[in-house]
Amino acid sequence: MESREITTSVELEGNPAMAFWFNVNSGQVESDDNKSQGADLMGPYDSEAEAANALQSARERTEQWDAEDREWEEGKSED
């Protein structure tokens, strides 16, 4: 299976912005300059701080989606 990389760097003042990545195996933040292979990465993120908080952000989104699913299922059963 072919792996594709998606970049979302934004041009700022004529210079491409650096993207940051969170490596789930090492627990380290990596930049475009030193990033590992894609299978171990979450991102891209616009800042190093966002990348460092990747697992917490993913956990919060998952909890929100789970709550929305429960609400949807409860509403569905009332019909």
VEXROLO-311080 format. One record per residue: x, y, z of N, C-alpha, C, O in turn; residue in one letter. Coordinates in pm, 1 decimal. Layout:
N
<r n_c1="X" n_c2="Y" n_c3="Z" ca_c1="X" ca_c2="Y" ca_c3="Z" c_c1="X" c_c2="Y" c_c3="Z" o_c1="X" o_c2="Y" o_c3="Z" resn="A"/>
...
END
This chain:
79
<r n_c1="83.2" n_c2="-117.0" n_c3="0.0" ca_c1="0.0" ca_c2="0.0" ca_c3="0.0" c_c1="88.3" c_c2="124.2" c_c3="0.0" o_c1="183.2" o_c2="133.7" o_c3="77.8" resn="M"/>
<r n_c1="57.4" n_c2="216.9" n_c3="-85.3" ca_c1="136.6" ca_c2="338.2" ca_c3="-97.9" c_c1="102.1" c_c2="436.3" c_c3="13.7" o_c1="-15.2" o_c2="458.7" o_c3="43.4" resn="E"/>
<r n_c1="203.2" n_c2="493.8" n_c3="74.2" ca_c1="182.8" ca_c2="591.7" ca_c3="180.2" c_c1="187.4" c_c2="731.3" c_c3="120.4" o_c1="276.7" o_c2="763.1" o_c3="41.8" resn="S"/>
<r n_c1="90.5" n_c2="815.0" n_c3="157.9" ca_c1="89.0" ca_c2="952.9" ca_c3="111.4" c_c1="105.3" c_c2="1045.5" c_c3="229.7" o_c1="52.1" o_c2="1020.4" o_c3="337.9" resn="R"/>
<r n_c1="178.3" n_c2="1151.4" n_c3="208.6" ca_c1="200.2" ca_c2="1249.4" ca_c3="312.8" c_c1="121.2" c_c2="1374.9" c_c3="278.9" o_c1="126.9" o_c2="1424.0" o_c3="166.2" resn="E"/>
<r n_c1="48.0" n_c2="1426.5" n_c3="375.9" ca_c1="-28.8" ca_c2="1547.8" ca_c3="356.3" c_c1="37.6" c_c2="1657.6" c_c3="437.5" o_c1="59.2" o_c2="1641.9" o_c3="557.6" resn="I"/>
<r n_c1="69.6" n_c2="1767.0" n_c3="373.5" ca_c1="127.3" ca_c2="1878.3" ca_c3="445.7" c_c1="31.7" c_c2="1995.4" c_c3="443.3" o_c1="-39.6" o_c2="2017.2" o_c3="345.3" resn="T"/>
<r n_c1="30.9" n_c2="2070.2" n_c3="551.3" ca_c1="-57.2" ca_c2="2185.0" ca_c3="560.4" c_c1="20.2" c_c2="2310.7" c_c3="595.8" o_c1="-36.1" o_c2="2403.1" o_c3="654.5" resn="T"/>
<r n_c1="146.8" n_c2="2315.9" n_c3="561.5" ca_c1="226.8" ca_c2="2433.3" ca_c3="592.0" c_c1="168.8" c_c2="2554.9" c_c3="522.5" o_c1="124.9" o_c2="2548.8" o_c3="407.6" resn="S"/>
<r n_c1="169.8" n_c2="2663.9" n_c3="594.4" ca_c1="116.1" ca_c2="2788.9" ca_c3="543.1" c_c1="231.4" c_c2="2884.3" c_c3="516.2" o_c1="327.0" o_c2="2889.7" o_c3="593.5" resn="V"/>
<r n_c1="223.0" n_c2="2958.0" n_c3="409.3" ca_c1="324.9" ca_c2="3056.8" ca_c3="377.9" c_c1="308.8" c_c2="3177.5" c_c3="468.8" o_c1="201.6" o_c2="3237.8" o_c3="472.3" resn="E"/>
<r n_c1="412.8" n_c2="3213.9" n_c3="542.2" ca_c1="413.3" ca_c2="3333.1" ca_c3="624.9" c_c1="531.2" c_c2="3420.2" c_c3="584.4" o_c1="646.5" o_c2="3377.6" o_c3="590.7" resn="L"/>
<r n_c1="501.5" n_c2="3540.8" n_c3="543.4" ca_c1="604.7" ca_c2="3636.6" ca_c3="502.8" c_c1="701.7" c_c2="3575.6" c_c3="402.6" o_c1="822.2" o_c2="3599.3" o_c3="410.2" resn="E"/>
<r n_c1="649.6" n_c2="3497.0" n_c3="308.6" ca_c1="732.2" ca_c2="3439.6" ca_c3="203.6" c_c1="807.5" c_c2="3314.6" c_c3="241.9" o_c1="869.9" o_c2="3252.6" o_c3="155.8" resn="G"/>
<r n_c1="804.2" n_c2="3274.5" n_c3="369.2" ca_c1="874.5" ca_c2="3154.1" ca_c3="413.6" c_c1="773.3" c_c2="3048.3" c_c3="452.6" o_c1="676.9" o_c2="3077.8" o_c3="523.3" resn="N"/>
<r n_c1="793.7" n_c2="2926.0" n_c3="407.7" ca_c1="699.2" ca_c2="2821.6" ca_c3="448.6" c_c1="708.2" c_c2="2798.2" c_c3="599.2" o_c1="817.6" o_c2="2790.4" o_c3="655.3" resn="P"/>
<r n_c1="593.1" n_c2="2787.3" n_c3="663.6" ca_c1="590.0" ca_c2="2759.4" ca_c3="807.4" c_c1="631.8" c_c2="2615.3" c_c3="830.9" o_c1="600.3" o_c2="2527.1" o_c3="751.1" resn="A"/>
<r n_c1="701.4" n_c2="2592.0" n_c3="938.6" ca_c1="742.5" ca_c2="2455.6" ca_c3="971.0" c_c1="625.8" c_c2="2382.8" c_c3="1036.2" o_c1="555.4" o_c2="2439.2" o_c3="1119.9" resn="M"/>
<r n_c1="606.3" n_c2="2259.9" n_c3="998.1" ca_c1="504.8" ca_c2="2175.6" ca_c3="1060.7" c_c1="572.6" c_c2="2091.4" c_c3="1168.2" o_c1="690.5" o_c2="2057.4" o_c3="1157.9" resn="A"/>
<r n_c1="495.4" n_c2="2058.6" n_c3="1271.6" ca_c1="545.5" ca_c2="1975.7" ca_c3="1380.7" c_c1="462.7" c_c2="1849.1" c_c3="1388.9" o_c1="345.1" o_c2="1848.2" o_c3="1352.7" resn="F"/>
<r n_c1="524.2" n_c2="1743.0" n_c3="1436.3" ca_c1="464.5" ca_c2="1610.0" ca_c3="1439.8" c_c1="488.2" c_c2="1548.5" c_c3="1576.2" o_c1="589.5" o_c2="1577.7" o_c3="1639.7" resn="W"/>
<r n_c1="397.0" n_c2="1463.7" n_c3="1623.0" ca_c1="415.9" ca_c2="1390.3" ca_c3="1747.6" c_c1="442.5" c_c2="1245.1" c_c3="1713.8" o_c1="362.0" o_c2="1180.9" o_c3="1646.4" resn="F"/>
<r n_c1="555.1" n_c2="1192.8" n_c3="1760.3" ca_c1="592.0" ca_c2="1053.6" ca_c3="1735.4" c_c1="536.7" c_c2="969.3" c_c3="1850.0" o_c1="580.8" o_c2="981.6" o_c3="1964.3" resn="N"/>
<r n_c1="439.0" n_c2="883.0" n_c3="1818.0" ca_c1="372.4" ca_c2="803.6" ca_c3="1922.6" c_c1="463.4" c_c2="696.8" c_c3="1982.3" o_c1="439.7" o_c2="652.6" o_c3="2094.7" resn="V"/>
<r n_c1="565.1" n_c2="655.1" n_c3="1911.3" ca_c1="657.7" ca_c2="554.1" ca_c3="1965.0" c_c1="758.2" c_c2="615.0" c_c3="2062.0" o_c1="783.9" o_c2="558.9" o_c3="2168.5" resn="N"/>
<r n_c1="814.4" n_c2="728.9" n_c3="2025.6" ca_c1="917.3" ca_c2="790.3" ca_c3="2110.2" c_c1="860.0" c_c2="890.5" c_c3="2209.2" o_c1="924.9" o_c2="922.6" o_c3="2308.7" resn="S"/>
<r n_c1="737.5" n_c2="941.4" n_c3="2183.2" ca_c1="679.6" ca_c2="1044.0" ca_c3="2268.7" c_c1="742.6" c_c2="1180.0" c_c3="2247.3" o_c1="725.5" o_c2="1270.2" o_c3="2329.4" resn="G"/>
<r n_c1="815.4" n_c2="1195.6" n_c3="2137.8" ca_c1="886.2" ca_c2="1319.7" ca_c3="2109.7" c_c1="818.1" c_c2="1399.0" c_c3="1998.7" o_c1="753.4" o_c2="1342.2" o_c3="1910.8" resn="Q"/>
<r n_c1="834.0" n_c2="1531.5" n_c3="2004.4" ca_c1="788.4" ca_c2="1619.1" ca_c3="1896.6" c_c1="899.5" c_c2="1625.8" c_c3="1793.3" o_c1="1017.1" o_c2="1639.9" o_c3="1826.8" resn="V"/>
<r n_c1="860.2" n_c2="1615.4" n_c3="1667.6" ca_c1="956.0" ca_c2="1623.0" ca_c3="1558.1" c_c1="913.7" c_c2="1734.3" c_c3="1463.0" o_c1="795.5" o_c2="1767.3" o_c3="1453.6" resn="E"/>
<r n_c1="1010.1" n_c2="1791.7" n_c3="1393.0" ca_c1="980.8" ca_c2="1896.0" ca_c3="1296.1" c_c1="989.9" c_c2="1837.7" c_c3="1155.9" o_c1="1029.8" o_c2="1722.6" o_c3="1138.1" resn="S"/>
<r n_c1="953.1" n_c2="1917.0" n_c3="1057.3" ca_c1="967.4" ca_c2="1871.6" ca_c3="918.6" c_c1="1111.4" c_c2="1833.1" c_c3="888.7" o_c1="1136.9" o_c2="1744.7" o_c3="806.9" resn="D"/>
<r n_c1="1204.9" n_c2="1899.3" n_c3="954.7" ca_c1="1347.5" ca_c2="1874.4" ca_c3="928.5" c_c1="1397.0" c_c2="1740.1" c_c3="980.7" o_c1="1494.5" o_c2="1686.2" o_c3="928.3" resn="D"/>
<r n_c1="1330.9" n_c2="1684.4" n_c3="1083.9" ca_c1="1382.8" ca_c2="1562.0" ca_c3="1144.5" c_c1="1276.2" c_c2="1456.5" c_c3="1169.9" o_c1="1293.2" o_c2="1371.0" o_c3="1256.8" resn="N"/>
<r n_c1="1166.5" n_c2="1461.6" n_c3="1095.1" ca_c1="1056.7" ca_c2="1370.2" ca_c3="1126.5" c_c1="1082.9" c_c2="1227.6" c_c3="1079.4" o_c1="1152.2" o_c2="1203.1" o_c3="980.7" resn="K"/>
<r n_c1="1024.6" n_c2="1135.1" n_c3="1154.4" ca_c1="1034.2" ca_c2="992.4" ca_c3="1123.8" c_c1="935.8" c_c2="956.3" c_c3="1013.5" o_c1="869.7" o_c2="1043.1" o_c3="956.5" resn="S"/>
<r n_c1="927.2" n_c2="827.3" n_c3="984.3" ca_c1="831.5" ca_c2="779.6" ca_c3="884.6" c_c1="688.7" c_c2="800.2" c_c3="934.1" o_c1="664.3" o_c2="799.7" o_c3="1054.8" resn="Q"/>
<r n_c1="595.4" n_c2="818.3" n_c3="842.7" ca_c1="457.9" ca_c2="856.9" ca_c3="871.5" c_c1="376.4" c_c2="766.4" c_c3="960.9" o_c1="287.9" o_c2="816.3" o_c3="1030.4" resn="G"/>
<r n_c1="400.3" n_c2="637.0" n_c3="963.7" ca_c1="315.0" ca_c2="545.4" ca_c3="1040.0" c_c1="319.2" c_c2="572.6" c_c3="1189.4" o_c1="224.8" o_c2="537.5" o_c3="1260.3" resn="A"/>
<r n_c1="425.3" n_c2="633.7" n_c3="1239.1" ca_c1="441.3" ca_c2="658.0" ca_c3="1382.4" c_c1="407.0" c_c2="800.8" c_c3="1422.5" o_c1="425.5" o_c2="838.8" o_c3="1538.1" resn="D"/>
<r n_c1="357.0" n_c2="880.7" n_c3="1327.6" ca_c1="338.6" ca_c2="1023.5" ca_c3="1352.8" c_c1="193.8" c_c2="1065.7" c_c3="1358.8" o_c1="109.0" o_c2="1011.2" o_c3="1288.1" resn="L"/>
<r n_c1="165.6" n_c2="1163.2" n_c3="1443.5" ca_c1="37.6" ca_c2="1233.4" ca_c3="1444.6" c_c1="69.3" c_c2="1376.4" c_c3="1400.2" o_c1="168.7" o_c2="1435.1" o_c3="1442.9" resn="M"/>
<r n_c1="-14.4" n_c2="1430.1" n_c3="1315.9" ca_c1="8.3" ca_c2="1567.3" ca_c3="1271.8" c_c1="-19.6" c_c2="1581.7" c_c3="1125.1" o_c1="-70.6" o_c2="1487.9" o_c3="1063.9" resn="G"/>
<r n_c1="10.4" n_c2="1691.1" n_c3="1067.4" ca_c1="96.3" ca_c2="1797.6" ca_c3="1117.8" c_c1="22.5" c_c2="1893.9" c_c3="1210.0" o_c1="-99.8" o_c2="1906.6" o_c3="1204.6" resn="P"/>
<r n_c1="100.1" n_c2="1961.2" n_c3="1294.5" ca_c1="51.3" ca_c2="2064.9" ca_c3="1384.7" c_c1="125.5" c_c2="2193.8" c_c3="1352.2" o_c1="238.5" o_c2="2191.8" o_c3="1303.5" resn="Y"/>
<r n_c1="59.6" n_c2="2305.6" n_c3="1380.3" ca_c1="118.6" ca_c2="2436.0" ca_c3="1348.9" c_c1="226.8" c_c2="2478.6" c_c3="1446.5" o_c1="311.1" o_c2="2562.0" o_c3="1413.4" resn="D"/>
<r n_c1="225.3" n_c2="2421.8" n_c3="1566.9" ca_c1="325.4" ca_c2="2461.2" ca_c3="1666.3" c_c1="378.3" c_c2="2338.2" c_c3="1739.3" o_c1="317.3" o_c2="2231.3" o_c3="1738.6" resn="S"/>
<r n_c1="492.6" n_c2="2357.0" n_c3="1801.4" ca_c1="552.8" ca_c2="2249.8" ca_c3="1880.2" c_c1="463.2" c_c2="2215.7" c_c3="1999.9" o_c1="451.0" o_c2="2099.0" o_c3="2037.4" resn="E"/>
<r n_c1="400.7" n_c2="2317.6" n_c3="2059.5" ca_c1="312.1" ca_c2="2295.6" ca_c3="2174.2" c_c1="190.1" c_c2="2212.8" c_c3="2135.8" o_c1="150.4" o_c2="2123.3" o_c3="2210.4" resn="A"/>
<r n_c1="130.1" n_c2="2241.4" n_c3="2020.0" ca_c1="16.0" ca_c2="2161.8" ca_c3="1973.5" c_c1="56.3" c_c2="2017.1" c_c3="1952.3" o_c1="-18.1" o_c2="1926.0" o_c3="1988.8" resn="E"/>
<r n_c1="172.6" n_c2="1995.0" n_c3="1894.0" ca_c1="220.8" ca_c2="1859.0" ca_c3="1870.4" c_c1="246.0" c_c2="1786.7" c_c3="2002.1" o_c1="215.1" o_c2="1668.2" o_c3="2014.7" resn="A"/>
<r n_c1="302.1" n_c2="1857.5" n_c3="2100.8" ca_c1="329.4" ca_c2="1796.2" ca_c3="2230.6" c_c1="200.1" c_c2="1755.1" c_c3="2300.7" o_c1="200.8" o_c2="1664.0" o_c3="2383.6" resn="A"/>
<r n_c1="89.5" n_c2="1821.4" n_c3="2268.1" ca_c1="-40.3" ca_c2="1794.1" ca_c3="2330.3" c_c1="-126.7" c_c2="1702.3" c_c3="2243.1" o_c1="-247.3" o_c2="1691.6" o_c3="2265.3" resn="N"/>
<r n_c1="-66.6" n_c2="1636.6" n_c3="2145.1" ca_c1="-141.0" ca_c2="1557.0" ca_c3="2046.6" c_c1="-226.1" c_c2="1447.3" c_c3="2110.3" o_c1="-342.3" o_c2="1431.6" o_c3="2072.8" resn="A"/>
<r n_c1="-173.4" n_c2="1373.0" n_c3="2203.0" ca_c1="-249.3" ca_c2="1262.8" ca_c3="2263.7" c_c1="-366.8" c_c2="1315.0" c_c3="2345.3" o_c1="-475.7" o_c2="1257.7" o_c3="2340.0" resn="L"/>
<r n_c1="-346.6" n_c2="1422.5" n_c3="2420.5" ca_c1="-454.8" ca_c2="1480.2" ca_c3="2499.0" c_c1="-563.5" c_c2="1534.5" c_c3="2406.8" o_c1="-682.1" o_c2="1515.2" o_c3="2433.8" resn="Q"/>
<r n_c1="-525.7" n_c2="1601.2" n_c3="2300.1" ca_c1="-624.2" ca_c2="1654.1" ca_c3="2204.4" c_c1="-703.8" c_c2="1541.0" c_c3="2140.7" o_c1="-825.5" o_c2="1551.7" o_c3="2125.2" resn="S"/>
<r n_c1="-636.8" n_c2="1434.3" n_c3="2104.4" ca_c1="-705.1" ca_c2="1319.1" ca_c3="2044.2" c_c1="-800.2" c_c2="1255.0" c_c3="2145.0" o_c1="-911.2" o_c2="1215.7" o_c3="2109.1" resn="A"/>
<r n_c1="-757.8" n_c2="1244.1" n_c3="2269.7" ca_c1="-841.6" ca_c2="1186.8" ca_c3="2375.5" c_c1="-967.9" c_c2="1271.4" c_c3="2394.4" o_c1="-1077.8" o_c2="1217.0" o_c3="2405.0" resn="R"/>
<r n_c1="-952.6" n_c2="1403.2" n_c3="2398.6" ca_c1="-1067.2" ca_c2="1492.7" ca_c3="2416.5" c_c1="-1164.7" c_c2="1483.8" c_c3="2299.7" o_c1="-1286.1" o_c2="1481.6" o_c3="2320.1" resn="E"/>
<r n_c1="-1111.9" n_c2="1478.6" n_c3="2176.6" ca_c1="-1199.5" ca_c2="1465.5" ca_c3="2058.6" c_c1="-1274.3" c_c2="1332.7" c_c3="2062.6" o_c1="-1393.2" o_c2="1327.7" o_c3="2031.3" resn="R"/>
<r n_c1="-1206.3" n_c2="1226.2" n_c3="2100.3" ca_c1="-1270.3" ca_c2="1094.7" ca_c3="2106.8" c_c1="-1381.0" c_c2="1094.1" c_c3="2211.2" o_c1="-1488.9" o_c2="1040.1" o_c3="2186.6" resn="T"/>
<r n_c1="-1355.5" n_c2="1153.4" n_c3="2327.4" ca_c1="-1458.2" ca_c2="1160.8" ca_c3="2431.7" c_c1="-1578.8" c_c2="1241.0" c_c3="2384.0" o_c1="-1692.9" o_c2="1204.0" o_c3="2411.8" resn="E"/>
<r n_c1="-1554.1" n_c2="1350.4" n_c3="2312.6" ca_c1="-1663.0" ca_c2="1432.2" ca_c3="2259.6" c_c1="-1744.6" c_c2="1353.0" c_c3="2158.0" o_c1="-1867.6" o_c2="1355.0" o_c3="2161.6" resn="Q"/>
<r n_c1="-1677.0" n_c2="1284.0" n_c3="2068.3" ca_c1="-1747.0" ca_c2="1204.7" ca_c3="1966.7" c_c1="-1826.8" c_c2="1091.7" c_c3="2031.3" o_c1="-1938.8" o_c2="1062.6" o_c3="1989.3" resn="W"/>
<r n_c1="-1769.2" n_c2="1027.8" n_c3="2133.8" ca_c1="-1841.2" ca_c2="921.4" ca_c3="2204.3" c_c1="-1968.3" c_c2="975.6" c_c3="2269.1" o_c1="-2073.0" o_c2="911.1" o_c3="2264.0" resn="D"/>
<r n_c1="-1959.6" n_c2="1093.3" n_c3="2329.8" ca_c1="-2076.9" ca_c2="1154.5" ca_c3="2392.4" c_c1="-2182.5" c_c2="1186.9" c_c3="2286.5" o_c1="-2301.5" o_c2="1164.6" o_c3="2308.8" resn="A"/>
<r n_c1="-2139.5" n_c2="1239.2" n_c3="2171.8" ca_c1="-2233.3" ca_c2="1268.3" ca_c3="2063.4" c_c1="-2298.9" c_c2="1140.5" c_c3="2011.9" o_c1="-2418.2" o_c2="1139.7" o_c3="1981.3" resn="E"/>
<r n_c1="-2222.1" n_c2="1033.5" n_c3="2002.4" ca_c1="-2278.0" ca_c2="904.8" ca_c3="1958.6" c_c1="-2382.9" c_c2="854.8" c_c3="2057.4" o_c1="-2488.6" o_c2="806.3" o_c3="2017.1" resn="D"/>
<r n_c1="-2353.4" n_c2="866.7" n_c3="2188.0" ca_c1="-2450.1" ca_c2="823.7" ca_c3="2289.2" c_c1="-2578.5" c_c2="905.3" c_c3="2278.8" o_c1="-2688.1" o_c2="849.7" o_c3="2285.5" resn="R"/>
<r n_c1="-2565.6" n_c2="1036.9" n_c3="2262.4" ca_c1="-2683.7" ca_c2="1122.8" ca_c3="2248.4" c_c1="-2764.5" c_c2="1083.6" c_c3="2125.5" o_c1="-2887.4" o_c2="1079.3" o_c3="2131.1" resn="E"/>
<r n_c1="-2697.6" n_c2="1055.3" n_c3="2016.0" ca_c1="-2764.9" ca_c2="1017.3" ca_c3="1891.9" c_c1="-2837.9" c_c2="884.7" c_c3="1910.0" o_c1="-2952.5" o_c2="869.0" o_c3="1868.0" resn="W"/>
<r n_c1="-2769.8" n_c2="789.9" n_c3="1972.9" ca_c1="-2830.8" ca_c2="657.4" ca_c3="1995.9" c_c1="-2951.4" c_c2="669.2" c_c3="2088.4" o_c1="-3052.7" o_c2="603.1" o_c3="2065.6" resn="E"/>
<r n_c1="-2942.5" n_c2="751.5" n_c3="2191.8" ca_c1="-3055.3" ca_c2="769.8" ca_c3="2282.6" c_c1="-3173.1" c_c2="833.8" c_c3="2211.5" o_c1="-3287.3" o_c2="794.0" o_c3="2234.5" resn="E"/>
<r n_c1="-3148.8" n_c2="930.7" n_c3="2127.0" ca_c1="-3253.7" ca_c2="995.5" ca_c3="2050.5" c_c1="-3315.2" c_c2="901.6" c_c3="1949.6" o_c1="-3435.2" o_c2="908.2" o_c3="1923.0" resn="G"/>
<r n_c1="-3233.7" n_c2="813.9" n_c3="1893.0" ca_c1="-3279.7" ca_c2="716.2" ca_c3="1793.6" c_c1="-3374.4" c_c2="615.2" c_c3="1858.6" o_c1="-3473.4" o_c2="575.4" o_c3="1797.3" resn="K"/>
<r n_c1="-3345.4" n_c2="573.8" n_c3="1981.1" ca_c1="-3427.5" ca_c2="472.0" ca_c3="2047.1" c_c1="-3562.7" c_c2="527.2" c_c3="2092.5" o_c1="-3656.1" o_c2="450.3" o_c3="2114.9" resn="S"/>
<r n_c1="-3574.3" n_c2="660.7" n_c3="2106.4" ca_c1="-3698.9" ca_c2="721.7" ca_c3="2147.3" c_c1="-3798.7" c_c2="730.2" c_c3="2032.1" o_c1="-3918.2" o_c2="748.0" o_c3="2055.5" resn="E"/>
<r n_c1="-3751.8" n_c2="717.9" n_c3="1909.7" ca_c1="-3840.2" ca_c2="728.0" ca_c3="1790.9" c_c1="-3927.6" c_c2="608.0" c_c3="1772.9" o_c1="-4006.2" o_c2="602.5" o_c3="1678.3" resn="D"/>
END
